[in-house]
Amino acid sequence: MKLAIAGSAGRMGRMLIEAALAADDLSIVVALERPDAPQIGQDCALLLGRASGVIIGSDPSAIAQADVLIDFTRPEATLRHLQVCVEHRVRAVIGTTGFDEAGRRQVEQAARSVPVVFSPNMSVGVNVAFRLVELAARMLGDEFDVEIIEAHHRDKVDAPSGTALRLGELLASAQGRTLQQAAVHARHGVTGPRRAGSIGFSVIRGGDLVGDHTAMFAGAGERIEITHRASSRKTYALGALRAARFLAQREPGLYDMRDVLGLG
């Protein structure tokens, strides 16, 4: 399977390239970065101390050479790349976060033409945690208050993280609400007592934290915490490659890691 990797010079891109080069059934044919990136013109594996023969470029039309695009960039770049995917029937794995509602609709529109895996977190462990959080929310109900705490590296530009927002969506849905109705993103000053049914978000940014997520259920006299901590981006890269393989035999449609992992 031939891969195009967008965001190839970033932390996640380097991990994807390393994982793909180690796989016998995958080959990298396109590596993309933003036009002003200093890595343009370099071998995409240079930062890994290797040579792949694939030079980092910035022209999205190159995606047409691939079977699957793996994209961990920014929403505006991802949407441009998806246009090429639709035009040339290239499948897409999207790990980009920070989309607004209009951007999400564009992803959904693209998935009517090509198979797309769209997930805020490609980690197998996180997606198991999603299922556990749903189960806990249904069983505990409104008698437990819910808080979501997430921590990432200092360079992450969106907050809360896509994974934290997905946790919030699952929690709200399990209790018969929407996240828009339940979310509390800021507390400062005299806030008054907690609103029943609300879902609070706390965001930490610092250092080189890869990604920690906790869903806390706080009741009278007891507390349950479901936590996933990532110590390496390798888990995301391996999940993304698993998603790429999943798409090989799929019809157009919008899939997520639940589908990839067979979690229903």
N, C-alpha and C positions, 0 to 999 in steps of 0.2 A: 504494500500500500504506500502510495506516494503522499508525503505530507508537506503542507505549507505551514510555517510557524510564524505568526505575527507577534511582535514584541520580543524578537529573538535575542536582543542584547541585554534585556532586563534579567533580574534574578530568576523569575519564573521561566523566561525563555531559555536561559542557559541550562536550567534543570531539565526542561523538555528536550532540548537538543541532546544532552548527555544520555537521557533515558532512551530516546529514539535511536541514537547511534548504537546502543547496546542491544537493540531488538532485531532479531533476524528477519522479521516479517515486515519491517517498516524502513522507509528511506526518506530522507529529507531532500526535497527538490527545490524548495523556495524558503528563504529566510527574509523577513521584512522588519524594517524599523522606520521610525519617523524620518523625514528627509534631512533634518538637521542633526541626526545622531552621529557622533564621531566614529561609530563602528561601520558606517556605510563604506562598502568596498572591501571590507575585511572578510576572511573566512569565518563562517558562523561558529565554528568550533575553536577559534583562536584563543578565546578567553579560557577555554578548557585545556589549553596546551596541546591541541590536536589540529589536524587538517581534515576537513570533510569534503572539500571541493565545491561547497556551496557558498557563494558570496552574498553577504547581506546587501539587500537593495531596498528601495522605497516605493517601487511601482506596483500598486495593487493588482494590475492586470496580470502579473506573473502568477497569481493564485490559480489561474486557468490551467496551469501545468499539473496541478495536484489532484489527488482523489479526495482529500480531506484537508480543510483548514483548521488549525488549532489557534485560537485567538485569545490572548490575555493582554489586552491593550487598554484603550479608553473607549467609552461608548461611541464617540464621534468617528473614531478610526474603525471600530468594529462594524459599524453600519455601512461605511464605505466598502469595507472588505466583503460584507454580505451581498452587496449589489453585484460584485464580480461572481460570487458563488452562485447566485441565482442565474446570471447570464450564461454561465458555463457548466451548470449542474454539478458544482463542487459541494460535497457535504461539509458541515461545519460543526465544530466543537467550540462553544463560547464559554470562557471562564471570566470574561470581563464583568465587572460590577459597576454600580453607579448609574444605571440607566434610569431615566425618568419614564413616565407612563407612555409618552409618545415613542420613545426609543424601544420600549418593550413591545409596543404594537408593531413597530417595523420588523422586529425579530420574528414575531408571530406571523407577519405577512410573508417574510422570506421562507418560513418553514412550510408554507403551502406549496412551495415549488421544489425545495430541497430538504433532505433530512437534517435536522439541527438538534444537537444536544446542548441545552442551555441550563447551566447550573452555577450558582454562586460559589459552590465549593465542590471540587472533584474528589475530595478525599473519601475513601471507603468508610473510614471511621466516623467522619462527620455525618454521613448519610445514614449510618446506623443510629447515631445520636438523634438525628431528626425523628426517626421512628420512635425511639424511646421517649422523647419529649412529647410527641403526640399522645402516646399511651398514657403517660403520667398526667397530662392535662385533662384527658377524658375521665380518668379515675379520680383525680383530686377535686375537680370542679372549682366552683367559686369560693370554697372555704380556704383555699391557699392563694396568697398573693404571688405574682410572678414578676421576676426581674431577669433581665438579660444583660450579662456583662461580657464585653469583648475587649481584647487587647491585641494590637498590631504594631509593627515597626513604625518608626517616625516618618517614613516617606509615603505611607498610605494616604491617598488624597480624598477618599470618600468615607463618610461616617454617618450612621453606624455601618459596619461592614455588610456586604451582601448576605453573608452567612447569618449574621445577627438578625437582619430583616427577615430572612427566610424562617428562622426560628420563631420570630414574632408572628409571621403569617400563619404558621402551623399551629401555634398556641392559640391564637385568636379564633381560627377556624374550628379547632377542636372544641372550643367553648361557645360556638355559635355567634361570633362577632367577626368584624373585619379588623385588620391591623390599624387602619385609619381611625376607627372608632376607639381603639384601645390604647394606642401608643402614647407614651409620655417620654419625650426626648430631652427635656431639660427641667431641672429643679433648682430654684435659687430663691433665697429670701423666705418669707413666710408663705409657704405653699398650702397650708391647711392640711387636713387629714388626707390620706391616700384615697383616691377615687376607686370604688369597687369595680372590679373587672378590668382595671388598667394593667398595662404591661410596660414596665419601666425599662429604659435603656441606659446603660453606663458605658462610656467609651474611654479606652486608655490608648495612648500613642507614645511610643518611646523605644529607643535603642533599635535592636534588630529582631524584635519579637516576630516570629513567623505567623502565629495566630492562635489565640486562646478564646474559647467560647464557653460560657456557662449559662444554663437556664436554672434559676433558683426558684423553688417553690417554698414559700415561707408560710407555715401555718401556726396554730396555737400550740406552743410547746415543742414543735419539731420543724425540721427543715430538710428538704431534699434538694441536692444539687446534681445536675447532669452536666459533666464537663468534658470537652475535647480539647486537647493541647497538641499542636503540631510543633515538632522540633526540627522539621526539615521540609522544604518545598517538594522533596521527592515524592511524598505521598500524593500531592496534587498532580504532579507530572504523570505518575503511573496511572492515576485515575483518568486523566485526560486521554492517555493512550488507550486505555481500556474503552473509553467512550468512542474513540475513533474507530476501533475495531468493531464495536457494536453497530456503528452506522453502515458498515460495509454492505449489509443485506437489507437495509431498512428502506421503506417507502418514505416519501416526503411527509413531514410531520414534526411537531415540537416534542422533544423527549427531554427527560432530565436524568439525573444519576439514579433515581429510583428505578427507572426502566432499565438502565444499563446493568444495575446490580440485581434486577429481578425481585425488588422489594414490594412490588405491587402498587 
